[in-house]
Amino acid sequence: MGRAKAELEWHGTTLLHRTCAVVARAGLAPVLVVRAPGQPLPALPRGVEVVDDPAEGRGPLQGIAVGLGALDERADAAFVCSTDLPFLHPAFVRRVMSALLADDRLDVVLPVARGYPQPLAAAYRTGLAGRVADLVAADRLRPAFVFEEAEVLRLDDAALLSDPALQAADPTLESVLNVNEPADYELARSRPAPAVTVECFGVLATRGGRGARSVAAATVGEAARAVDLVLDRHVLAAVNGDQTGRDPHLPLHAGDTVAFLSADAGG
């Protein structure tokens, strides 16, 4: 890539920022980033926590062990993903997490999407942290070794898409598409921004136009600019009915509705 994937630009922010924000949009908290020793990170969404990996070059399993360990006393389960999933959708995160939380006997929910296991887009019990750390210490660094010692539910495409929300939001499961090569990133970045609906209310309707409008926007900031609004302290944005504040980098997905309203009017 020529630079760290986390720092790759994505619609005015970075892939890492976007990934963290998508996980937060799925309703998960806290959101943690595990970084290599001394690794510089780009700006992160407010509230995201950073955990330092004590060892470098030990692969994703080491990061999983550190992340699960940091959450062990704060959450029962975690959605674990890599940073290079530019089309990750909150509906995918919720689908995988809900399958794990629905069955106390499970340790892992592993998507087998688009023909491949997806250990870096999967849900894990945080109580696995010790077992994963033991595997790393024994130089058994492949995620498959975790699955040999755990109760795993594998969800293929049909099982994943049995969830109506995911079927509607991401019917081809592009959530698991990653960018391993520069050409992958360039192709992903060249895609048009998703089509979203924008509505302006109150005094903002005189500037942003009355009624619902369809625009192409990958972030709340892009949606505001598309209707000639400035997302400043006087404006609040709500995505799909949830108040989100003023974060211009909040990611949007096809089919989202963004409502802009005046903060001065008590919105």
C-alpha positions as CSV (number, residue, x, y, z in Angstrom):
1,M,0.0,0.0,0.0
2,G,2.9,2.4,0.7
3,R,1.4,3.4,4.0
4,A,-0.6,1.9,6.8
5,K,-4.1,0.8,5.9
6,A,-5.5,2.6,8.9
7,E,-4.3,5.9,7.4
8,L,-5.8,5.5,3.9
9,E,-8.1,8.3,3.0
10,W,-11.9,7.6,2.9
11,H,-14.2,10.4,2.0
12,G,-12.4,13.1,4.0
13,T,-11.4,10.9,6.8
14,T,-9.5,7.5,7.1
15,L,-10.4,3.9,6.9
16,L,-9.7,3.4,10.6
17,H,-12.0,6.3,11.5
18,R,-14.7,5.0,9.3
19,T,-14.5,1.4,10.7
20,C,-14.7,2.6,14.3
21,A,-17.7,4.8,13.5
22,V,-19.5,2.0,11.7
23,V,-19.1,-0.3,14.8
24,A,-20.3,2.5,17.0
25,R,-23.3,3.0,14.7
26,A,-24.1,-0.7,15.2
27,G,-24.7,0.2,18.9
28,L,-21.6,-1.3,20.3
29,A,-19.6,0.3,23.1
30,P,-16.9,0.7,24.0
31,V,-15.0,0.7,20.7
32,L,-11.4,-0.3,21.0
33,V,-8.5,0.0,18.6
34,V,-5.5,-2.3,19.3
35,R,-2.3,-0.8,17.9
36,A,1.2,-2.1,17.5
37,P,3.9,-0.7,19.9
38,G,4.5,2.9,19.1
39,Q,2.2,2.9,16.1
40,P,0.9,6.4,15.2
41,L,-2.8,6.5,14.6
42,P,-5.0,9.0,12.6
43,A,-7.7,10.9,14.4
44,L,-10.4,8.7,15.8
45,P,-14.1,9.3,16.6
46,R,-14.8,10.7,20.0
47,G,-14.9,8.0,22.7
48,V,-12.8,5.4,20.9
49,E,-10.2,3.8,23.2
50,V,-6.7,2.7,22.2
51,V,-5.0,-0.3,23.6
52,D,-1.3,-1.0,23.0
53,D,-0.2,-4.4,21.8
54,P,2.9,-5.3,23.9
55,A,4.4,-7.3,21.1
56,E,5.0,-6.5,17.4
57,G,4.8,-8.9,14.5
58,R,2.7,-11.6,16.1
59,G,-0.2,-11.3,13.7
60,P,-3.9,-10.7,14.2
61,L,-4.3,-13.4,16.9
62,Q,-2.1,-11.3,19.2
63,G,-4.3,-8.3,18.6
64,I,-7.4,-10.3,19.3
65,A,-6.0,-11.5,22.6
66,V,-5.1,-8.0,23.7
67,G,-8.5,-6.6,22.6
68,L,-10.6,-9.4,24.3
69,G,-8.5,-9.1,27.4
70,A,-9.1,-5.3,27.6
71,L,-12.9,-5.9,27.4
72,D,-13.1,-9.0,29.5
73,E,-14.6,-7.3,32.6
74,R,-16.6,-4.8,30.6
75,A,-18.5,-6.8,28.1
76,D,-19.4,-10.4,27.4
77,A,-18.7,-10.3,23.7
78,A,-16.9,-8.3,21.1
79,F,-17.1,-7.8,17.4
80,V,-13.6,-8.1,16.0
81,C,-12.7,-6.7,12.7
82,S,-9.8,-5.4,10.6
83,T,-9.6,-1.8,9.6
84,D,-9.6,-2.4,5.8
85,L,-13.3,-3.2,5.4
86,P,-14.5,0.0,3.6
87,F,-18.1,-1.4,3.0
88,L,-18.7,-2.8,6.5
89,H,-22.3,-2.1,7.4
90,P,-23.8,-1.8,10.9
91,A,-26.4,-4.4,9.9
92,F,-23.7,-6.9,9.4
93,V,-22.2,-6.2,12.8
94,R,-25.5,-6.4,14.5
95,R,-26.4,-9.7,12.7
96,V,-23.2,-11.4,13.8
97,M,-23.2,-10.1,17.3
98,S,-26.9,-11.0,17.9
99,A,-26.2,-14.6,16.9
100,L,-23.5,-14.9,19.5
101,L,-25.5,-13.2,22.3
102,A,-28.6,-15.3,21.5
103,D,-26.8,-18.5,22.6
104,D,-24.8,-18.7,25.8
105,R,-23.2,-22.0,24.7
106,L,-21.3,-20.3,21.8
107,D,-17.8,-18.9,22.0
108,V,-17.5,-17.5,18.4
109,V,-19.8,-16.7,15.6
110,L,-17.7,-17.0,12.4
111,P,-19.2,-15.7,9.1
112,V,-18.2,-17.8,6.1
113,A,-19.2,-15.1,3.7
114,R,-18.6,-15.0,-0.1
115,G,-17.0,-18.4,0.2
116,Y,-14.3,-17.7,2.9
117,P,-14.2,-17.8,6.7
118,Q,-14.0,-14.2,8.1
119,P,-12.2,-14.3,11.4
120,L,-11.6,-10.6,11.3
121,A,-15.3,-9.8,10.9
122,A,-16.6,-12.1,13.6
123,A,-17.9,-12.1,17.1
124,Y,-16.0,-13.6,20.1
125,R,-16.7,-14.0,23.8
126,T,-14.3,-11.9,25.7
127,G,-13.7,-14.8,28.1
128,L,-11.6,-16.4,25.3
129,A,-8.8,-13.9,25.9
130,G,-6.8,-16.3,28.1
131,R,-7.1,-19.2,25.6
132,V,-6.1,-17.0,22.7
133,A,-3.1,-15.6,24.6
134,D,-2.0,-19.2,25.3
135,L,-2.2,-20.0,21.6
136,V,0.0,-17.0,20.8
137,A,2.5,-17.9,23.5
138,A,2.7,-21.4,21.9
139,D,3.3,-19.9,18.4
140,R,0.0,-21.2,17.2
141,L,-0.9,-18.0,15.5
142,R,-3.6,-18.9,13.0
143,P,-7.2,-18.0,14.0
144,A,-8.2,-21.5,13.0
145,F,-6.5,-22.8,16.2
146,V,-9.0,-20.8,18.2
147,F,-11.9,-22.4,16.5
148,E,-10.5,-25.9,17.3
149,E,-10.9,-25.2,21.0
150,A,-14.1,-23.2,21.0
151,E,-17.8,-23.7,20.4
152,V,-18.2,-22.0,17.0
153,L,-21.3,-21.2,15.0
154,R,-20.5,-20.7,11.3
155,L,-22.9,-18.6,9.3
156,D,-22.8,-18.9,5.5
157,D,-24.3,-16.4,3.1
158,A,-27.8,-17.8,3.4
159,A,-27.7,-17.9,7.1
160,L,-26.4,-14.4,7.4
161,L,-29.0,-13.1,4.9
162,S,-31.8,-14.8,6.7
163,D,-31.8,-11.6,8.8
164,P,-34.1,-9.2,6.9
165,A,-32.2,-6.1,7.9
166,L,-29.0,-7.4,6.5
167,Q,-30.7,-8.7,3.4
168,A,-32.0,-5.3,2.7
169,A,-28.8,-3.4,3.6
170,D,-26.1,-5.6,2.2
171,P,-27.5,-8.3,0.0
172,T,-24.2,-9.2,-1.6
173,L,-22.3,-9.1,1.7
174,E,-19.8,-6.5,0.6
175,S,-19.2,-5.9,4.4
176,V,-16.4,-8.4,4.2
177,L,-14.6,-7.0,1.1
178,N,-11.2,-5.9,2.1
179,V,-8.4,-3.9,0.4
180,N,-5.2,-5.9,0.4
181,E,-3.6,-4.3,-2.6
182,P,-3.4,-0.8,-4.0
183,A,-5.6,-1.7,-6.8
184,D,-8.3,-3.0,-4.4
185,Y,-8.2,0.4,-2.6
186,E,-8.3,2.4,-5.7
187,L,-11.2,0.4,-7.0
188,A,-13.1,0.8,-3.7
189,R,-12.4,4.5,-3.5
190,S,-13.5,5.1,-7.0
191,R,-17.0,3.9,-6.3
192,P,-19.7,6.6,-6.2
193,A,-20.9,7.7,-2.8
194,P,-24.1,5.9,-1.6
195,A,-27.5,7.4,-2.3
196,V,-29.1,8.8,0.8
197,T,-32.1,10.9,1.6
198,V,-31.8,14.3,3.1
199,E,-34.5,16.3,4.9
200,C,-34.2,19.8,6.3
201,F,-36.6,21.1,9.0
202,G,-37.5,24.5,10.4
203,V,-35.4,27.4,9.4
204,L,-32.9,25.1,7.7
205,A,-35.5,24.2,5.1
206,T,-35.2,27.7,3.6
207,R,-31.5,27.0,3.0
208,G,-31.4,23.3,2.4
209,G,-34.7,23.1,0.5
210,R,-38.0,21.7,1.6
211,G,-39.0,18.1,1.3
212,A,-36.9,14.9,1.0
213,R,-34.0,15.0,-1.5
214,S,-31.8,12.1,-2.7
215,V,-28.1,12.9,-2.7
216,A,-24.9,11.0,-3.0
217,A,-23.0,11.2,0.3
218,A,-20.6,8.9,2.2
219,T,-20.7,11.0,5.4
220,V,-23.0,13.4,7.2
221,G,-20.7,16.2,6.2
222,E,-21.0,15.3,2.5
223,A,-24.8,15.2,2.9
224,A,-24.9,18.7,4.4
225,R,-22.7,20.1,1.6
226,A,-25.0,18.5,-0.9
227,V,-27.9,20.7,0.3
228,D,-25.7,23.8,0.9
229,L,-25.7,23.5,4.7
230,V,-22.8,24.1,7.0
231,L,-22.7,21.6,9.8
232,D,-21.8,24.0,12.6
233,R,-22.9,24.5,16.2
234,H,-26.3,25.7,15.0
235,V,-27.1,22.5,13.1
236,L,-27.8,19.0,14.4
237,A,-28.0,15.9,12.3
238,A,-30.0,12.7,12.9
239,V,-29.5,9.5,10.9
240,N,-32.5,7.2,10.6
241,G,-34.2,9.0,13.5
242,D,-31.2,8.8,15.9
243,Q,-29.7,12.1,17.0
244,T,-26.0,12.0,16.1
245,G,-24.8,15.5,16.8
246,R,-22.5,17.3,14.4
247,D,-19.8,14.8,13.5
248,P,-19.2,15.5,9.8
249,H,-17.3,12.2,9.4
250,L,-20.1,9.9,10.6
251,P,-20.4,7.3,7.8
252,L,-23.5,6.9,5.8
253,H,-24.9,3.9,3.9
254,A,-27.2,3.5,0.9
255,G,-30.8,4.0,2.1
256,D,-30.0,6.1,5.1
257,T,-32.1,9.2,5.9
258,V,-30.3,12.2,7.3
259,A,-32.4,14.9,9.0
260,F,-30.9,18.3,9.6
261,L,-32.5,20.6,12.2
262,S,-31.7,23.8,14.0
263,A,-30.0,23.3,17.3
264,D,-31.2,26.8,18.3
265,A,-34.8,25.7,17.9
266,G,-34.3,23.0,20.6
267,G,-33.7,20.2,18.1
